[in-house]
Amino acid sequence: MQPTTMSEPHDAEATTHGAIGRLSADEELQQLVCQALIEDTELDSSEIRVRVAQENVVLSGRVASGAARERAIAIARAQRGVAGVSADELGSSA
């Protein structure tokens, strides 16, 4: 029998995380926000870091402009399950 990997969960509801088992709600939310930032074609999110604690997202790092900063905040806020977004540590070059 082969071990289960993230791409092949052993049941439909399970999301595995290494040997630990399931992702916490905050880990799932972090992945959701990161994926949404990456998929946005108008935003270079390569220098944005995402942390989540108790459903509150903290964005840090650097983006190209104030408009990009606001876009990143809006994308994070739009994700289901996000209680709040802090971007005090997210700076812009412009």
Secondary structure by P-SEA (a helix, b strand, c coil): ccccccccccccccccccccccccaaaaaaaaaaaaaaaccccccccbbbbbcccbbbbbcccccaaaaaaaaaaaaacccccccccccbbbcc
